[in-house]
Amino acid sequence: MKTAISIPDELFRDGERLAKSLARSRSQLYADALREYLTRRAPDGIETAMNAVLDSVEQEKEVAFSRRATQRTWKRHK
């Protein structure tokens, strides 16, 4: 679903930088952030929130691993 929202310019720029560093789209970043926000406020959301955080950390590790592997590959083929 498409929607329009207003956020402060600085928050938008911070979000853009984070999305880029995580290799995610802006839409995916905002959806993940809203999901995490809602999960944290659910009555039984602590376990779900912890799982979301662990999933996020795991995704970041995978992205970092992929970047390092790509860099090593490029260095070998130069």
Buried (B, 14 or more C-beta within 10 A) or exposed (E): EEEEEEEEEEEEEEBEEEBEEBEBEEEEBBEBEEEBEEBEEEEEBEEBBEEBEEEEEEBEEEBEEEEEEEEEEEEEEE
